[in-house]
């Protein structure tokens, strides 16, 4: 009887540490978006796909995406990091901090070394004398379009948020943060669709690597809060 109980407990711990089992709604959303983005880019071509979606321009979406694209990444990152520091365990805090820091360094490296001369859509089409709808009074960035840093951050934020709840419906809502941010980058002509795929993949794999590395550390202090020595629930 004790052996059966021990086996059940072992399986429960394994499921808690298995990232796919814990946040599978995110994995579904992540792969659906990226498959669609790659498939459509392959079918239409990078430029043609962007020009097609650029036709769907509305003033209310202009205002929404201008604010949402930064709030859903930069500001949300700061807010979530503060929440994890005050309310959650050191382990969960480190998931976000280390994954975002590492992925951002990798992203900046690729942008400045390999893709520093690859133009962003807004500037690219303007230089080619191709008509494109741009959001009024929203600055046009020039180079280093690949990968999308906002998509990278949104991926890491989505995965971190999903780990904070076991409710699959809430996880699905959190998972939608990534594709909505990716769409905002395309809508604002800051990135091509394929750029959002590149950024999301960097964030995705770095978070998984960080998650399992940190979980391999058995130091009980990581399961304590910064301000209180209570165990997380």
Buried (B, 14 or more C-beta within 10 A) or exposed (E): EEEEEEEEEEEEEEEEEEBEEBBBBBBEBBEEBBEEBEEBBEEBEBBEBBBEBBEEBEEEBBEEBBEBBBEBBEEBBEEBBEBBBEBBBBBBBBBBBBBBEBBBEBBEEBBEEEBEEBBBBBBBBBEEEEEBBBBEEBEBBBBBBBBBBBBBBBBBBBBBBBBBBEEEEBBBBBBBBBBBBBBBBBBBBBBBBBBBBBBBBBBBBBBBBBBEEBBEEEEEEBBBBEEEEEEEE
